[in-house]
Amino acid sequence: MTVTNKSKPLGKYGRMRKTYLQEHHKVLYNQMFLDGSLWPHLCEIDQQANEMMDSIVDRMKQERGITEKLKAEDWWRWVQEMGNIRNAAEEFVLREVVYI
């Protein structure tokens, strides 16, 4: 799905991709900016990254047995586990989607 609505704010991963392109792929960034493909690209990257994050976090929660029951019984452990899961998922998403 290509998004071209520039009134929608760009999300975290779209902004990170923009910065990455500006700093490491200046020619590509400028070319995309000039031909009008930059904004749709950034929106698509943001959407892909968010969907991948949700999918990975859900899968890792299931694999590690992180449930609402655990949250109710041992809140601190739940917070720690969720932090670890989100960090691992984000590291993967950044490497596979944003910084390529």
N, CA, C and O of each residue as an XYZ file, in Angstrom:
400
protein
N       0.841     -1.179      0.000
C       0.000      0.000      0.000
C       0.884      1.241      0.000
O       1.750      1.381      0.864
N       0.684      2.118     -0.932
C       1.454      3.344     -1.016
C       0.645      4.480     -0.415
O      -0.506      4.708     -0.785
N       1.264      5.182      0.513
C       0.604      6.286      1.188
C       1.213      7.579      0.677
O       2.433      7.744      0.686
N       0.369      8.490      0.235
C       0.883      9.752     -0.282
C       0.330     10.954      0.473
O       0.612     12.093      0.100
N      -0.438     10.729      1.509
C      -1.037     11.804      2.277
C       0.014     12.443      3.179
O       0.381     11.875      4.207
N       0.496     13.618      2.798
C       1.558     14.268      3.552
C       1.050     14.953      4.812
O       1.848     15.437      5.615
N      -0.270     15.000      5.000
C      -0.786     15.606      6.216
C      -0.689     14.635      7.393
O      -0.753     15.054      8.549
N      -0.535     13.347      7.105
C      -0.359     12.354      8.160
C       1.078     12.456      8.678
O       2.021     12.425      7.888
N       1.252     12.575      9.993
C       2.620     12.668     10.518
C       3.397     11.373     10.290
O       2.842     10.277     10.361
N       4.657     11.521     10.023
C       5.529     10.378      9.792
C       5.886      9.764     11.141
O       6.221     10.481     12.084
N       5.818      8.454     11.234
C       6.099      7.749     12.483
C       7.590      7.620     12.755
O       8.431      8.065     11.975
N       7.881      7.003     13.873
C       9.252      6.835     14.367
C      10.164      6.179     13.333
O      11.256      6.679     13.065
N       9.726      5.070     12.756
C      10.595      4.330     11.839
C      10.749      5.042     10.499
O      11.801      4.941      9.867
N       9.740      5.745     10.066
C       9.856      6.557      8.860
C      10.860      7.684      9.044
O      11.654      7.978      8.150
N      10.815      8.308     10.210
C      11.780      9.383     10.502
C      13.200      8.836     10.607
O      14.154      9.473     10.160
N      13.329      7.654     11.201
C      14.655      7.044     11.309
C      15.199      6.690      9.928
O      16.388      6.862      9.661
N      14.321      6.192      9.048
C      14.740      5.862      7.681
C      15.179      7.120      6.934
O      16.173      7.103      6.208
N      14.430      8.214      7.117
C      14.775      9.477      6.468
C      16.161      9.939      6.908
O      16.982     10.319      6.073
N      16.422      9.909      8.200
C      17.730     10.315      8.724
C      18.829      9.413      8.178
O      19.899      9.887      7.798
N      18.561      8.115      8.142
C      19.541      7.172      7.611
C      19.873      7.481      6.150
O      21.043      7.503      5.768
N      18.858      7.716      5.346
C      19.092      8.041      3.939
C      19.863      9.350      3.795
O      20.780      9.447      2.979
N      19.496     10.346      4.580
C      20.175     11.640      4.511
C      21.649     11.517      4.867
O      22.494     12.171      4.255
N      21.961     10.686      5.849
C      23.337     10.596      6.330
C      24.194      9.585      5.560
O      25.406      9.768      5.446
N      23.583      8.526      5.033
C      24.379      7.451      4.450
C      24.142      7.208      2.964
O      24.947      6.550      2.305
N      23.050      7.731      2.440
C      22.725      7.536      1.020
C      22.193      8.852      0.453
O      21.042      8.932      0.023
N      23.026      9.861      0.456
C      22.608     11.212      0.074
C      22.078     11.293     -1.353
O      21.092     11.983     -1.611
N      22.725     10.595     -2.276
C      22.298     10.640     -3.677
C      20.909     10.024     -3.816
O      20.035     10.599     -4.465
N      20.705      8.866     -3.215
C      19.398      8.219     -3.256
C      18.330      9.094     -2.597
O      17.227      9.240     -3.123
N      18.666      9.674     -1.446
C      17.726     10.562     -0.754
C      17.316     11.719     -1.667
O      16.128     11.999     -1.824
N      18.294     12.381     -2.260
C      17.999     13.526     -3.131
C      17.202     13.110     -4.363
O      16.283     13.816     -4.778
N      17.547     11.986     -4.937
C      16.820     11.496     -6.111
C      15.358     11.219     -5.752
O      14.452     11.618     -6.484
N      15.131     10.547     -4.643
C      13.766     10.234     -4.213
C      12.998     11.507     -3.863
O      11.808     11.623     -4.156
N      13.682     12.453     -3.239
C      13.052     13.724     -2.890
C      12.597     14.448     -4.153
O      11.475     14.949     -4.223
N      13.481     14.497     -5.150
C      13.183     15.232     -6.378
C      12.120     14.567     -7.245
O      11.328     15.259     -7.885
N      12.089     13.246     -7.274
C      11.083     12.587     -8.115
C       9.770     12.304     -7.373
O       8.845     11.723     -7.941
N       9.696     12.719     -6.103
C       8.444     12.602     -5.354
C       8.183     11.246     -4.730
O       7.086     10.997     -4.229
N       9.166     10.372     -4.751
C       8.952      9.040     -4.193
C       9.404      8.906     -2.741
O       9.217      7.852     -2.133
N       9.998      9.961     -2.176
C      10.525      9.875     -0.813
C       9.416      9.684      0.217
O       9.478      8.760      1.028
N       8.403     10.549      0.192
C       7.352     10.475      1.208
C       6.618      9.132      1.191
O       6.443      8.529      2.250
N       6.180      8.641      0.016
C       5.542      7.318      0.007
C       6.475      6.213      0.528
O       6.038      5.299      1.226
N       7.746      6.313      0.181
C       8.727      5.326      0.653
C       8.830      5.358      2.173
O       8.812      4.309      2.816
N       8.937      6.545      2.749
C       9.066      6.668      4.200
C       7.812      6.160      4.911
O       7.911      5.503      5.947
N       6.654      6.455      4.370
C       5.396      5.976      4.959
C       5.312      4.459      4.889
O       4.869      3.812      5.838
N       5.737      3.894      3.767
C       5.704      2.444      3.620
C       6.674      1.756      4.588
O       6.338      0.738      5.192
N       7.868      2.313      4.728
C       8.850      1.764      5.669
C       8.289      1.825      7.089
O       8.411      0.866      7.851
N       7.679      2.949      7.440
C       7.107      3.108      8.775
C       6.027      2.056      9.016
O       5.989      1.434     10.078
N       5.161      1.861      8.045
C       4.082      0.888      8.184
C       4.646     -0.534      8.292
O       4.225     -1.298      9.160
N       5.576     -0.887      7.434
C       6.190     -2.223      7.473
C       6.860     -2.480      8.817
O       6.700     -3.547      9.410
N       7.611     -1.491      9.289
C       8.336     -1.651     10.551
C       7.370     -1.831     11.720
O       7.595     -2.678     12.585
N       6.305     -1.047     11.752
C       5.334     -1.177     12.837
C       4.628     -2.529     12.795
O       4.428     -3.156     13.835
N       4.253     -2.976     11.614
C       3.610     -4.287     11.489
C       4.557     -5.400     11.906
O       4.146     -6.349     12.574
N       5.829     -5.290     11.516
C       6.809     -6.294     11.878
C       7.040     -6.296     13.393
O       7.154     -7.359     14.003
N       7.107     -5.117     13.992
C       7.266     -5.020     15.449
C       6.121     -5.737     16.146
O       6.352     -6.558     17.034
N       4.892     -5.435     15.755
C       3.726     -6.055     16.386
C       3.786     -7.582     16.250
O       3.529     -8.308     17.211
N       4.118     -8.048     15.078
C       4.169     -9.484     14.822
C       5.250    -10.159     15.659
O       5.001    -11.195     16.277
N       6.422     -9.588     15.681
C       7.536    -10.180     16.420
C       7.257    -10.166     17.918
O       7.497    -11.162     18.602
N       6.755     -9.054     18.431
C       6.454     -8.960     19.862
C       5.408     -9.992     20.250
O       5.559    -10.672     21.265
N       4.353    -10.119     19.461
C       3.314    -11.106     19.759
C       3.881    -12.526     19.767
O       3.586    -13.316     20.664
N       4.692    -12.839     18.767
C       5.274    -14.178     18.675
C       6.214    -14.455     19.850
O       6.176    -15.540     20.429
N       7.052    -13.488     20.202
C       7.991    -13.681     21.302
C       7.272    -13.781     22.647
O       7.685    -14.546     23.519
N       6.202    -13.013     22.815
C       5.415    -13.128     24.041
C       4.860    -14.542     24.181
O       4.908    -15.133     25.260
N       4.344    -15.067     23.100
C       3.775    -16.410     23.122
C       4.857    -17.451     23.400
O       4.653    -18.361     24.204
N       6.003    -17.318     22.740
C       7.096    -18.276     22.925
C       7.621    -18.270     24.356
O       7.987    -19.319     24.886
N       7.661    -17.103     24.980
C       8.206    -16.977     26.333
C       7.149    -17.111     27.425
O       7.469    -17.058     28.612
N       5.912    -17.282     27.033
C       4.851    -17.451     28.019
C       4.519    -16.181     28.790
O       4.156    -16.241     29.964
N       4.641    -15.044     28.139
C       4.334    -13.756     28.770
C       2.843    -13.497     28.565
O       2.397    -13.221     27.451
N       2.085    -13.589     29.647
C       0.632    -13.488     29.571
C       0.108    -12.398     30.501
O       0.849    -11.811     31.289
N      -1.179    -12.153     30.382
C      -1.836    -11.212     31.294
C      -1.845    -11.771     32.717
O      -1.841    -11.020     33.692
N      -1.858    -13.080     32.817
C      -1.798    -13.715     34.145
C      -0.473    -13.383     34.818
O      -0.442    -13.041     36.000
N       0.625    -13.485     34.066
C       1.931    -13.130     34.613
C       1.948    -11.660     35.012
O       2.493    -11.299     36.056
N       1.356    -10.823     34.186
C       1.294     -9.390     34.479
C       0.594     -9.145     35.809
O       1.022     -8.293     36.588
N      -0.472     -9.882     36.071
C      -1.222     -9.721     37.321
C      -0.468    -10.290     38.520
O      -0.543     -9.748     39.623
N       0.260    -11.387     38.297
C       0.933    -12.061     39.407
C       2.313    -11.497     39.719
O       2.685    -11.397     40.888
N       3.067    -11.132     38.710
C       4.446    -10.661     38.903
C       4.712     -9.515     37.936
O       5.379     -9.689     36.916
N       4.190     -8.356     38.264
C       4.235     -7.199     37.372
C       5.658     -6.817     36.976
O       5.910     -6.519     35.809
N       6.584     -6.818     37.917
C       7.956     -6.415     37.605
C       8.615     -7.366     36.611
O       9.332     -6.931     35.710
N       8.372     -8.649     36.774
C       8.927     -9.610     35.807
C       8.322     -9.387     34.425
O       9.024     -9.458     33.416
N       7.011     -9.117     34.383
C       6.335     -8.859     33.120
C       6.943     -7.638     32.425
O       7.205     -7.666     31.222
N       7.163     -6.574     33.189
C       7.764     -5.351     32.631
C       9.155     -5.643     32.082
O       9.501     -5.197     30.988
N       9.945     -6.387     32.834
C      11.302     -6.726     32.395
C      11.274     -7.570     31.119
O      12.012     -7.295     30.173
N      10.437     -8.575     31.097
C      10.332     -9.441     29.921
C       9.855     -8.662     28.694
O      10.391     -8.828     27.598
N       8.848     -7.814     28.888
C       8.334     -7.027     27.762
C       9.392     -6.057     27.242
O       9.502     -5.850     26.033
N      10.160     -5.470     28.132
C      11.247     -4.593     27.701
C      12.275     -5.342     26.875
O      12.731     -4.852     25.842
N      12.641     -6.538     27.336
C      13.599     -7.359     26.596
C      13.052     -7.735     25.222
O      13.767     -7.681     24.221
N      11.788     -8.111     25.188
C      11.163     -8.502     23.924
C      11.122     -7.323     22.958
O      11.485     -7.463     21.790
N      10.687     -6.173     23.435
C      10.611     -4.994     22.554
C      11.984     -4.577     22.050
O      12.131     -4.212     20.884
N      12.984     -4.627     22.910
C      14.337     -4.267     22.478
C      14.858     -5.210     21.405
O      15.437     -4.771     20.412
N      14.651     -6.507     21.606
C      15.108     -7.489     20.618
C      14.357     -7.318     19.300
O      14.959     -7.372     18.227
N      13.050     -7.113     19.382
C      12.245     -6.940     18.172
C      12.671     -5.683     17.426
O      12.807     -5.701     16.202
N      12.882     -4.596     18.154
C      13.260     -3.352     17.489
C      14.636     -3.460     16.834
O      14.846     -2.931     15.743
N      15.562     -4.135     17.487
C      16.886     -4.329     16.898
C      16.767     -5.061     15.554
O      17.424     -4.692     14.580
N      15.936     -6.083     15.512
C      15.727     -6.834     14.282
C      15.076     -5.965     13.211
O      15.512     -5.967     12.059
N      14.039     -5.224     13.584
C      13.311     -4.367     12.629
C      14.238     -3.297     12.065
O      14.220     -3.036     10.862
N      15.035     -2.686     12.904
C      15.948     -1.646     12.420
C      16.944     -2.232     11.421
O      17.225     -1.629     10.385
N      17.467     -3.396     11.740
C      18.468     -4.029     10.868
C      17.850     -4.508      9.551
O      18.490     -4.419      8.503
N      16.619     -5.012      9.594
C      16.018     -5.629      8.414
C      15.151     -4.696      7.563
O      14.924     -4.965      6.383
N      14.669     -3.608      8.154
C      13.744     -2.732      7.415
C      14.264     -1.303      7.283
O      14.240     -0.731      6.194
N      14.725     -0.740      8.365
C      15.063      0.695      8.374
C      16.461      0.950      7.832
O      16.636      1.827      6.986
N      17.449      0.217      8.293
C      18.846      0.492      7.938
C      19.355     -0.447      6.865
O      20.371     -1.118      7.046
N      18.650     -0.495      5.749
C      19.126     -1.328      4.630
C      19.365     -0.453      3.413
O      19.768     -0.953      2.363
